[in-house]
Amino acid sequence: MRFTKQEFDTMIHERFDTLYVILEKELTHTIRSWCAVDPALNGRACEGDIFSDTCVKVIKYCVTGFFLREGRTEPNTDPDSFCKWIYTVARNVKRDYSNS
């Protein structure tokens, strides 16, 4: 191993903690609003599930689905585009919950 456990832990905690804070800040209120107005979701207490599933998908696909999408050689670093992308991911997760 060429890196230390501390370096690995720092990478995991700082990067994923920061991403989680961004997602929580951007999506919590919106997901709550979606659940309140969607008859298929209202009363199901699924806000946390939708948020969690969105976080998993964003983490899983952020490199291939956003940063290096469409064969880019340099990562996309536009925060507005990233914000739009995470809302798209969240809407797709919400749709899946609405249809289940």
Buried (B, 14 or more C-beta within 10 A) or exposed (E): EEEEEEEEEEEEEEEEEEBBEBBEEBBEEBBEEBBEEBEBBEEBEBBEBBBEBBBEBBBEBBEEBBBBBEEEEEEBEEEEEBEEBBBEBBBEBBEEBBEE
